[in-house]
C-alpha cells in the first residue's frame, strides 16, 4: 500500500478527526501505532499508512536518544471535491 484509501464519507460530514498514538524508538522507528476516533474503517486505514513513514529523529536526553511517546491529532477537511464515490 502506498496511499490512504479513504472510506465512504457521509455527504454531510465536513471533517474527519483521528488521534494517532505511537512510540518513536531510539533508532527513529515507529512502534505500537494505534488510532482513536471516527470509524474503525478509518482507523484501520490510517495505521498502515503510518507504518510507511520514514525514520523519525528520536528525542534525546543529555545527548542520548530516548524512546518517546507521541500523540498526533489529525483533522482532514472533507469537501464535495474530495469525497470518494464508490
C-alpha positions in Angstrom: 0.0 0.0 0.0 1.3 3.4 -0.9 -1.6 5.7 -0.2 -4.5 6.4 2.1 -7.7 4.9 0.7 -10.5 7.0 2.2 -13.6 5.1 3.1 -17.0 6.3 2.1 -17.8 9.5 4.0 -21.3 10.8 4.6 -22.1 13.8 2.4 -23.0 16.0 5.4 -19.7 15.4 7.2 -17.1 18.2 6.7 -14.2 16.9 8.9 -12.6 13.7 9.9 -10.7 13.6 13.2 -8.3 10.9 14.3 -5.7 10.8 17.1 -2.6 8.7 16.4 -0.7 7.4 19.3 2.7 5.8 18.8 6.3 5.5 20.2 9.4 6.8 18.5 12.2 4.3 19.3 15.9 5.3 19.8 16.6 4.3 16.2 13.8 6.5 14.9 11.4 3.7 14.0 7.7 4.0 14.9 6.1 1.2 17.1 2.9 0.5 18.9 0.8 2.6 16.5 -2.8 3.0 17.5 -5.6 5.3 16.3 -8.6 6.7 18.2 -11.7 8.5 16.8 -14.1 8.3 13.9 -14.9 4.9 12.5 -13.0 1.6 12.7 -12.6 1.7 8.9 -10.7 5.0 9.0 -8.5 3.9 12.0 -7.7 0.6 10.2 -6.7 2.6 7.0 -4.5 5.2 8.7 -2.3 2.8 10.7 -0.7 1.0 7.6 -0.1 4.5 6.1 1.8 5.5 9.3 3.9 2.3 9.0 5.2 3.7 5.7 6.7 6.8 7.3 10.4 7.2 7.0 12.6 7.1 10.1 12.0 9.9 12.6 14.6 11.8 14.6 14.3 10.4 18.2 14.0 12.6 21.3 17.2 13.0 23.2 18.1 13.4 26.9 21.6 14.6 27.7 22.5 14.0 24.0 21.4 10.3 24.0 18.4 9.1 22.0 15.5 8.0 24.1 12.2 6.2 23.4 9.3 8.7 23.5 5.5 8.6 23.2 3.9 10.8 20.5 0.3 11.8 20.2 -0.6 13.3 16.8 -4.1 14.7 16.2 -5.1 14.8 12.6 -8.0 16.7 11.1 -8.9 16.1 7.4 -11.3 18.6 5.9 -13.8 17.0 3.7 -15.3 18.9 0.8 -17.6 17.8 -2.1 -14.5 18.0 -4.3 -12.6 15.4 -2.3 -15.4 13.0 -1.5 -14.8 9.5 -2.7 -17.6 7.8 -4.5 -17.9 4.0 -4.5 
